[in-house]
Amino acid sequence: MEAIQSVEVLDNNQLIVILSSGGKPDYQYIYREACEIYWDNDLKAFKSPAPRSWSHVDWFHQIVSVAKKIGVNLTLNSQTCWVNVPDNIKEKILVGKNT
């Protein structure tokens, strides 16, 4: 299991999910799932593209789902920080969380 340290919306509107552990080098291979989710080793985070037809909520659940396919179970907890995430999006993520 990997605890989510923070969920952030960057200035370029990409959603990133930063891991408390800093992740593992093997996480870079998430791109092989061909789901537009990538591992950013500098940020120690999974990241999505900026929303087009999908919302940040959709992309959060996509990150969790695709990470699970490579054997990484992401979990939100009471220490998870929310950075530049509007309250309505945070609420939707928390209500529909499938972590």
Steps between C-alpha positions, in 0.01 A plus 500: 500500500610852423367789706417811302691794648319759290265555212582812302378691198803663336502838328475320164180330629656153525398289799782338693491243779814521715593194704617515861770240433646682201405206279721247325691515172276227355201734516628661180365198311142609562516659155486147354134483597438762227253693718665844493628460856870557559746484788693824557816401683590861585162563663477144640146492366263345254359761267222537251462729203301820543128424480341504157184291503579346841490691828766502772279255688503262202876531472551432872305176471687414180832540682381276785363240258804488271741493795313198632562324166875526562462379858493836679207555737466872568324612817376833625526560874447777753850636432443541125546866400289664233681772306319726255210251490161674515281379788231364266757282320652380828153410626419303184830312524440414865138395449583277206838379613581150395837478667 
